[in-house]
Amino acid sequence: MCGICGQLRFDNAPVKSQLINKMMQKIERRGPDSSGSWFDKGIGLGHQRLSIIDLSNFGSQPMKDEELGLVLVFNGTIYNYKELRKELTSKGYSFFSHSDTEVIIKAFHLWGQDCVKRLDGMFAFCIWDKKKEQLFVARDRMGIKPLYFNLTESAFSFASNTQALTAIGADKSINPIALQQQLSLHAVVPAPNTILSGVNKIKPGTTLTINTKGRVREKTYWYPRSVRPEQSISDEDFIEQSHKLLSDSVMKRMNASDVPIGVLLSGGLDSSLLVGLLREAGHKDVRTFSIGFEDIGDEAGSEFEYSDQIVEKFNTTHEKYVVSNTQVLPRLGEAVANMAEPMVGQDAVAFYLLSEQVSKHIKVVLSGQGADEAFAGYFWYPRMDSETGTEFERFSKHYVDRPYEEYLLTVNKNYQTEDHTKSWIKKEFSKPFADEFMDKVFRTDITRLVVDDPVKRVDNMTMSWGLEARVPFMDYRLVEHALSMPPRLKMRSGGKHPLKVMARGILPDSVIDRKKGYFPMPALKYVQGEFLDFMSDILNSTSCKNRGIYNLDFVQMVIDKPKQHMTALNGSRLWHLALLELWLQINVDE
């Protein structure tokens, strides 16, 4: 797990070492163990390493294979690298390291661009082919690892975060399409856009090939179907296969590491099940980590009541952290500074603070992201299912943060564009191979929306402390299987029926049957006191006024009555507005 960056020039000018160094400084926290760079005329690559597989210097990057004429920078983990290494060895390839990085190089040499179809893992990598003089760029199927780029007439630049690209001059003006999506889809801006006009991101399951003349070819190598199998399968068989695939997913993420691995234990079904499956597979020494905050009114600030039960049942080596609300505001700026894009999820700061503590003990953790999207855990799914109207109306009523009409009132005239959110959702729903409306919802959620909300959030917040998070519920084979399930099966039992069935006998019933929880951080949900003052100051600042994004009269109305302006998903509209402006002040303003 690492940070990567680089530039390919189209104008015959050499890549300057100062430019790569400037980018590397912005991704340094993703890989604190070591760094490296490589240059050859119009191409330059940089790498910050977090050592997890092959801890020796033989695994260092940029990795060069002089015989094959290939140079690679890679962020992620390939879980089946040992199997691929055996296959490649049988075909005559020899290896100088024990890393998964070198396996990618040999796989690319043998299978070319189709090598990505053989890689099972989370990855973002760039390979420079000296002989063909072209750059091959790839992102994993589920988009777990980030990869941003800036394309101009003179160069293609890439990095693991936006800050590295703005540091070398990428256009920092606001992308109006992205702005509408940012404020409509609770900060989800689907690839290829970002909130900044000069920064794009590669779509999940996609590769780019760029030559020295500036020609860019994009290819999608994976996109799942959301249809039932041709041969009828019973509910019991669906659940049994889910159990097998999830167990396999957990184990391959545990085995692909030369360092210890722990679990971020929230106390919910998903992370608790990961602990249970580890013990079921024979792992005895499991390390777990939990965090909680102060209660506000009737809103609980922790889920220790449930996580403690898991710790007791499985006798895990446990660390528990309690953060007072007075500690949140002083650290908020740090978390926002480490967001590659503005993220409004209230658990972002929680993950940032938890990762700080966990990174003192281990380098790799398992996390439960993706379970709710794959197995229908959220309360809005059954509401959408029972709703009437068009597919967009059924979806947007229970998901979109602000109707299009309200968006027009929220922003100034320069940003009052057409309804891009509606167009994007309709386009996603119109894609083939989905049997019914809820199949379209689940596929869009797990393959597009989750990528730029919880998954990105966890990656950014953990990697800001050099901590790698692995997400077993987003194993692409498990996702393909979950999407083939009848929606009614997943939504039974109040959601996540297959997971609840497989958890019986493994977890305490109280954890399985509890009401669905959300990583609690009440101070950023029910905005009041110093948090309200803080957000009001941001939105009334000179920077905000001069930026000219918001209709300040409308914003003041939200400030005056924040509790009356909650989204369909129970988020604070005020926080959404303030977070975007704060992110721009910290990451964009000079």
C-alpha positions in Angstrom: 0.0 0.0 0.0 1.5 3.2 -1.1 1.3 6.6 -2.8 2.2 6.9 -6.5 2.7 9.8 -8.9 4.2 10.6 -12.2 4.2 12.6 -15.4 4.5 11.7 -19.1 5.3 14.7 -21.4 4.1 15.1 -25.0 6.3 18.1 -25.9 9.8 16.4 -25.8 10.7 18.3 -22.6 12.2 16.3 -19.8 10.3 15.7 -16.5 11.9 17.8 -13.8 12.9 16.1 -10.5 11.6 19.1 -8.6 8.1 18.4 -10.0 8.0 14.8 -9.0 9.5 15.7 -5.6 6.7 18.2 -5.1 4.1 15.6 -5.9 5.7 13.0 -3.6 5.6 15.4 -0.7 1.8 15.5 -1.0 1.5 11.7 -1.0 4.2 11.1 1.6 1.8 10.1 4.4 0.4 7.2 2.3 3.8 5.6 2.3 6.1 6.6 5.2 8.5 3.7 5.1 10.6 4.8 2.1 10.5 6.7 -1.2 11.9 6.5 -4.7 11.8 8.2 -8.1 12.8 7.3 -11.7 13.3 9.5 -14.8 13.9 8.9 -18.4 13.6 12.0 -20.6 9.9 12.8 -20.9 8.7 10.3 -18.3 9.1 10.6 -14.5 7.7 8.3 -11.7 7.5 8.8 -8.0 6.6 6.4 -5.1 6.1 6.5 -1.4 6.2 3.0 0.1 4.2 1.3 2.9 6.0 -2.0 3.3 3.6 -4.9 3.7 4.7 -7.7 1.2 8.4 -8.4 0.8 9.7 -5.9 3.3 13.2 -6.0 1.8 14.7 -3.4 -0.6 13.9 -5.8 -3.5 10.3 -4.7 -3.2 11.1 -1.0 -3.5 9.6 1.2 -6.2 9.6 2.5 -8.9 10.4 -1.1 -9.8 12.5 -1.6 -12.9 12.8 -4.7 -15.1 15.6 -3.9 -17.5 15.3 -7.1 -19.4 11.6 -6.6 -20.1 11.9 -2.8 -20.6 9.2 -2.0 -18.0 9.0 0.3 -15.0 6.2 0.2 -12.5 4.7 2.3 -9.6 1.9 0.5 -7.8 -0.5 1.2 -4.9 -2.5 -1.7 -3.4 -2.3 -5.4 -2.8 -2.7 -8.4 -5.2 -4.2 -11.2 -3.2 -3.5 -14.0 -5.7 0.1 -12.9 -6.4 1.6 -16.2 -5.2 -0.6 -18.2 -7.6 0.2 -15.9 -10.5 3.9 -16.1 -9.6 3.8 -19.9 -9.9 2.1 -19.7 -13.3 4.5 -17.1 -14.6 7.5 -19.1 -13.3 6.2 -22.2 -15.2 6.2 -20.0 -18.4 9.9 -19.2 -18.0 9.8 -15.9 -16.0 12.4 -15.5 -13.2 11.9 -13.2 -10.2 14.3 -11.1 -8.2 11.8 -10.3 -5.3 9.0 -11.9 -3.4 6.7 -9.0 -4.0 3.3 -8.7 -5.6 4.7 -5.6 -7.4 7.0 -7.7 -9.6 4.2 -10.1 -10.4 2.3 -7.2 -12.1 5.3 -6.5 -14.3 5.7 -10.0 -15.5 1.9 -10.4 -15.9 1.8 -7.3 -18.1 4.7 -8.5 -20.2 2.9 -11.8 -20.8 -0.7 -10.9 -21.1 -0.5 -7.2 -22.0 -3.5 -5.0 -21.1 -5.5 -8.1 -20.2 -3.3 -8.7 -17.2 -5.8 -6.7 -15.1 -8.4 -9.5 -15.7 -6.1 -11.9 -13.9 -5.3 -9.7 -10.9 -7.4 -10.3 -7.8 -6.9 -7.4 -5.5 -7.2 -3.7 -4.9 -4.8 -1.7 -7.1 -3.9 1.5 -8.9 -0.7 1.2 -11.0 1.1 2.7 -13.9 3.6 0.8 -16.1 6.0 2.6 -18.5 6.8 0.4 -21.5 10.1 1.6 -22.8 9.9 -0.2 -26.1 6.5 1.0 -27.1 7.0 4.4 -25.4 3.6 4.3 -23.8 2.1 4.4 -20.3 -0.4 1.9 -19.1 -2.6 3.0 -16.2 -5.1 0.7 -14.3 -7.6 0.9 -11.5 -9.1 -2.1 -9.7 -12.6 -3.4 -10.4 -14.2 -1.9 -7.4 -12.3 1.4 -7.3 -10.9 0.7 -3.8 -7.6 2.4 -4.6 -7.7 6.0 -5.9 -6.0 7.3 -9.0 -6.3 10.9 -10.1 -4.9 12.6 -13.3 -4.5 15.9 -15.0 -4.4 15.9 -18.9 -3.2 18.9 -20.8 -1.8 19.5 -24.3 1.7 19.1 -23.0 1.5 16.3 -20.3 -0.4 13.6 -18.5 0.2 13.7 -14.8 -1.2 11.3 -12.2 -1.2 10.8 -8.4 -2.9 9.1 -5.5 -4.6 12.4 -4.4 -5.7 15.7 -5.9 -3.3 17.7 -3.7 -0.3 16.3 -5.6 -1.8 17.5 -8.9 -2.9 21.0 -7.7 0.7 21.4 -6.3 2.1 21.2 -9.9 -0.5 23.6 -11.4 -3.7 21.7 -12.2 -6.7 24.0 -12.7 -8.3 24.5 -9.4 -11.5 26.2 -10.6 -14.9 24.6 -9.7 -16.3 21.9 -12.0 -20.0 22.9 -12.2 -21.2 19.3 -13.0 -19.3 18.0 -10.0 -20.6 20.8 -7.8 -24.2 19.8 -8.4 -23.3 16.1 -7.7 -21.3 17.1 -4.6 -24.4 18.8 -3.1 -26.9 16.2 -4.3 -25.3 12.8 -3.8 -23.8 13.5 -0.3 -20.4 14.4 -1.7 -20.3 11.6 -4.3 -18.8 12.9 -7.5 -18.7 9.9 -9.8 -15.6 9.4 -12.0 -14.2 10.9 -14.2 -15.1 14.2 -12.6 -13.9 15.8 -9.3 -14.9 19.1 -7.8 -11.8 20.7 -9.5 -11.9 21.3 -13.2 -8.2 20.3 -13.7 -8.4 17.0 -11.9 -10.1 13.8 -13.1 -10.1 10.3 -11.8 -10.0 7.0 -13.5 -13.2 5.0 -13.4 -13.3 1.7 -11.5 -12.5 -1.4 -13.6 -10.9 0.8 -16.2 -7.5 1.2 -17.9 -5.9 4.1 -19.8 -3.1 3.8 -22.4 -1.2 7.0 -23.2 1.5 7.5 -25.8 4.1 10.2 -26.2 1.9 12.1 -28.7 -0.8 12.5 -26.1 -3.2 9.9 -27.5 -5.3 8.5 -24.7 -7.3 5.2 -25.0 -9.8 4.2 -22.3 -11.0 0.6 -21.8 -13.5 -0.8 -19.3 -12.4 -4.3 -18.4 -15.1 -5.2 -15.8 -18.7 -4.3 -15.2 -21.0 -6.7 -13.4 -24.4 -7.9 -14.3 -27.3 -7.7 -11.9 -29.4 -10.5 -13.2 -30.5 -13.9 -11.9 -28.6 -17.0 -12.9 -30.1 -19.0 -15.8 -30.4 -22.0 -13.6 -32.7 -21.6 -10.6 -31.0 -21.3 -7.2 -32.7 -21.7 -3.8 -32.4 -19.1 -1.1 -30.4 -21.5 1.0 -27.9 -22.1 -1.8 -27.5 -18.3 -2.3 -26.8 -17.9 1.4 -24.4 -20.9 1.5 -22.4 -19.5 -1.4 -22.3 -16.1 0.2 -20.8 -17.7 3.3 -18.2 -19.4 1.3 -17.2 -16.4 -0.8 -17.0 -14.1 2.2 -14.9 -16.6 4.2 -12.6 -16.9 1.2 -12.4 -13.1 0.8 -11.4 -12.7 4.5 -8.8 -15.4 4.3 -7.1 -14.2 1.2 -6.8 -10.7 2.7 -5.3 -12.2 5.8 -2.8 -14.3 3.9 -1.5 -11.7 1.6 0.7 -9.9 4.1 4.1 -10.2 5.8 2.9 -8.0 8.7 0.1 -8.6 11.4 -3.5 -7.6 10.5 -6.3 -6.3 12.8 -10.0 -5.5 12.5 -11.7 -2.1 12.8 -14.6 -3.3 15.1 -17.6 -0.9 15.2 -19.9 -3.3 17.0 -22.1 -3.7 14.0 -23.0 -6.9 12.2 -20.4 -6.4 9.4 -17.2 -5.9 11.3 -18.3 -8.4 14.0 -18.8 -11.0 11.3 -15.3 -10.5 10.0 -14.0 -11.3 13.5 -16.2 -14.3 13.8 -15.1 -15.7 10.4 -11.5 -15.2 11.4 -12.0 -17.4 14.5 -14.1 -19.8 12.5 -11.1 -20.3 10.2 -8.8 -20.9 13.1 -7.2 -17.5 13.7 -6.7 -17.4 17.5 -4.9 -14.1 18.0 -7.2 -11.5 16.5 -6.5 -7.8 17.2 -9.5 -5.4 17.3 -9.9 -1.6 17.5 -12.9 0.5 18.4 -13.6 4.2 18.8 -16.5 6.2 20.4 -17.6 9.7 21.0 -19.7 11.6 23.5 -23.5 11.2 23.5 -25.7 14.2 22.5 -29.2 14.0 23.9 -30.6 10.6 23.0 -28.1 10.0 20.3 -25.4 7.5 21.4 -21.9 8.4 20.6 -20.5 4.8 20.7 -21.4 1.2 20.0 -19.2 -0.2 22.7 -22.2 -2.1 24.1 -22.0 -4.4 21.1 -18.3 -4.3 20.3 -17.5 -5.3 23.9 -19.6 -8.5 23.4 -17.6 -9.5 20.4 -14.3 -8.9 22.3 -15.5 -11.0 25.2 -16.9 -13.8 23.0 -13.8 -14.2 20.8 -11.2 -13.0 23.4 -9.6 -10.6 21.0 -6.7 -8.3 21.8 -8.6 -5.1 22.0 -7.9 -1.4 22.0 -10.8 1.0 22.7 -10.6 4.8 22.3 -13.0 7.4 23.5 -12.9 10.9 22.0 -14.6 13.8 23.6 -16.5 16.3 21.5 -14.0 19.0 22.6 -11.3 17.1 20.7 -13.2 16.9 17.4 -13.0 20.5 16.2 -9.3 21.0 16.9 -8.5 17.9 14.7 -11.1 18.5 12.0 -8.8 20.6 9.9 -6.2 17.8 9.8 -8.8 15.3 8.6 -10.1 17.6 5.9 -6.5 18.3 4.7 -6.1 14.6 4.1 -9.3 14.3 2.0 -8.4 13.9 -1.6 -12.0 15.2 -2.3 -14.5 16.9 0.1 -16.3 14.2 2.1 -19.3 14.9 4.3 -19.7 11.5 6.0 -19.7 12.1 9.7 -17.4 9.1 10.3 -14.5 10.6 8.3 -13.1 12.4 11.4 -13.7 9.3 13.4 -11.8 7.1 11.0 -9.0 9.7 11.0 -8.6 9.7 14.8 -9.0 5.9 15.0 -6.4 5.3 12.3 -3.9 7.5 14.2 -4.1 5.2 17.2 -4.3 1.9 15.3 -1.2 2.8 13.1 0.8 2.8 16.3 0.2 -1.0 16.6 -0.2 -2.5 13.1 -0.1 -1.6 9.4 -3.1 -3.5 8.0 -6.7 -3.7 9.1 -9.9 -5.3 7.8 -13.0 -3.0 7.6 -16.7 -3.7 6.9 -17.3 -1.2 4.1 -19.5 -2.4 1.3 -21.7 -4.9 3.2 -24.7 -2.5 3.4 -24.6 -1.8 -0.4 -24.0 -5.5 -1.4 -26.5 -7.0 1.0 -29.2 -4.2 1.3 -28.5 -3.0 4.8 -29.7 0.6 4.6 -33.2 1.8 5.6 -33.8 3.6 2.3 -33.8 0.4 0.1 -37.2 -0.9 1.2 -38.6 2.6 0.9 -37.4 2.9 -2.7 -38.8 -0.5 -3.4 -42.3 0.4 -2.2 -42.2 3.8 -3.8 -44.2 4.7 -6.9 -43.3 6.9 -9.9 -40.4 6.8 -12.3 -37.2 5.0 -11.4 -35.5 8.3 -10.9 -38.3 9.6 -8.6 -38.3 6.3 -6.6 -34.5 6.6 -6.1 -34.1 10.3 -5.6 -36.9 10.8 -3.1 -35.0 8.6 -0.6 -31.4 9.3 -1.6 -30.7 12.7 -3.2 -29.8 15.3 -0.6 -31.6 18.3 -2.2 -34.1 18.4 -5.0 -32.9 20.2 -8.2 -35.1 23.1 -7.4 -33.4 23.6 -4.1 -30.0 23.2 -5.6 -30.8 26.2 -7.9 -31.6 28.2 -4.7 -28.4 27.1 -3.0 -25.9 28.3 -5.6 -25.3 31.5 -7.5 -26.3 31.9 -11.1 -22.9 30.9 -12.5 -23.4 27.4 -11.1 -27.1 27.0 -12.0 -26.6 24.3 -14.6 -29.0 21.6 -15.9 -29.8 18.7 -13.7 -26.6 16.6 -14.1 -27.5 14.4 -11.1 -30.7 13.2 -12.8 -28.9 12.6 -16.1 -26.2 10.6 -14.4 -28.6 8.4 -12.4 -30.8 7.8 -15.5 -27.7 6.8 -17.5 -26.6 4.3 -14.8 -30.1 2.8 -14.6 -30.3 2.5 -18.4 -27.3 0.2 -18.6 -28.1 -3.4 -19.6 -28.2 -6.6 -17.6 -30.3 -5.6 -14.6 -33.6 -7.5 -14.0 -35.6 -5.0 -12.0 -35.5 -1.6 -10.5 -33.8 -2.6 -7.2 -31.2 -4.5 -9.1 -30.3 -1.2 -10.8 -30.2 0.5 -7.4 -27.9 -2.1 -5.9 -25.5 -2.2 -8.9 -25.2 1.6 -9.0 -24.6 1.8 -5.3 -22.0 -0.9 -5.0 -20.1 -0.1 -8.3 -20.3 3.7 -8.4 -21.7 5.4 -5.3 -19.9 3.4 -2.6 -16.6 4.1 -4.5 -16.8 7.8 -3.9 -18.3 7.8 -0.4 -17.4 5.2 2.3 -14.6 3.4 0.4 -12.8 6.6 -0.5 -13.3 7.9 3.0 -11.8 4.9 4.6 -8.9 4.8 2.2 -8.0 8.5 2.7 -8.4 8.5 6.5 -6.4 5.3 7.1 -3.7 6.0 4.6 -3.1 9.4 6.1 -1.5 7.5 8.9 0.2 4.9 6.7 -2.5 2.3 7.6 -3.9 -0.1 4.9 -7.6 -0.9 5.1 -8.8 -4.0 3.3 -12.5 -4.5 2.6 -13.6 -8.1 2.3 -17.2 -7.3 1.5 -16.1 -5.6 -1.7 -14.4 -8.7 -3.1 -15.5 -8.6 -6.7 -16.6 -12.2 -6.8 -18.7 -11.7 -3.7 -20.2 -8.5 -5.2 -21.0 -10.4 -8.5 -22.8 -13.0 -6.4 -24.7 -10.5 -4.3 -25.9 -8.7 -7.4 -27.3 -12.0 -8.7 -29.5 -12.5 -5.7 -33.2 -11.6 -5.7 -33.6 -8.2 -4.0 -36.3 -9.6 -1.7 -33.8 -12.1 -0.3 -31.3 -9.4 0.7 -34.0 -7.0 2.1 -35.6 -9.7 4.3 -35.2 -9.5 8.1 -34.9 -5.7 7.9 -31.9 -6.0 5.4 -28.8 -8.1 5.1 -30.7 -11.3 5.5 -28.0 -13.6 4.1 -25.4 -12.1 6.5 -27.7 -12.5 9.5 -28.4 -16.1 8.6 -24.7 -17.0 8.3 -23.9 -15.1 11.5 -26.3 -17.3 13.6 -24.2 -19.5 15.8 -21.1 -17.4 15.2 -22.1 -14.1 16.8 -24.3 -13.2 19.8 -28.0 -12.8 18.8 -28.0 -9.4 20.4 -25.5 -8.2 17.8 -27.3 -9.8 14.9 -30.8 -8.5 15.9 -29.8 -5.0 16.9 -31.1 -2.0 15.0 -28.9 -1.0 12.2 -26.3 1.5 13.5 -24.2 4.2 11.8 -20.7 5.1 12.8 -21.9 7.6 15.5 -20.6 11.1 15.7 -23.5 13.1 16.9 -21.7 16.5 17.0 -21.5 16.6 13.2 -25.1 15.4 12.8 -27.1 17.5 15.2 -25.2 20.8 14.7 -25.3 23.0 17.7 -23.1 25.1 20.1 -19.5 25.5 19.0 -20.0 23.3 16.0 -22.8 25.6 14.7 -20.6 28.7 15.4 -17.7 27.0 13.5 -19.8 26.2 10.4 -21.4 29.6 10.5 -18.0 31.3 10.6 -16.8 29.3 7.6 -19.9 30.2 5.5 -19.8 33.8 6.4 -16.0 34.1 5.8 -14.5 36.5 3.3 -13.1 33.5 1.4 -16.6 32.0 1.0 -18.2 35.2 -0.1 -15.4 35.9 -2.6 -15.6 32.4 -4.0 -19.1 33.1 -5.1 -20.5 29.5 -5.1 -23.4 29.9 -2.7 -26.4 32.1 -2.6 -25.6 33.5 0.9 -29.2 34.5 1.7 -30.3 30.8 1.3 -27.2 29.7 3.3 -28.1 32.0 6.1 -31.6 30.5 6.3 -30.0 27.1 6.7 -27.7 28.5 9.4 -30.6 29.9 11.3 -32.5 26.6 11.5 -30.0 23.8 10.9 -32.2 21.1 12.4 -34.9 21.8 9.9 -32.6 21.2 7.0 -31.7 17.5 7.2 -31.3 15.3 4.1 -33.3 12.2 3.2 -30.4 10.2 4.7 -30.5 12.2 8.0 -27.4 14.3 7.1 -27.0 17.9 7.9 -27.4 20.2 4.9 -25.4 22.9 6.8 -22.5 20.5 7.4 -22.5 19.6 3.7 -22.2 23.3 2.7 -19.6 24.1 5.4 -17.4 21.1 4.7 -17.1 21.9 1.0 -16.1 25.5 1.7 -13.6 24.3 4.4 -12.1 21.8 2.1 -11.6 24.4 -0.5 -10.0 26.8 2.0 -7.6 24.2 3.2 -6.7 22.4 0.0 -7.2 24.9 -2.8 -6.8 28.5 -1.6 -3.2 29.8 -1.6 
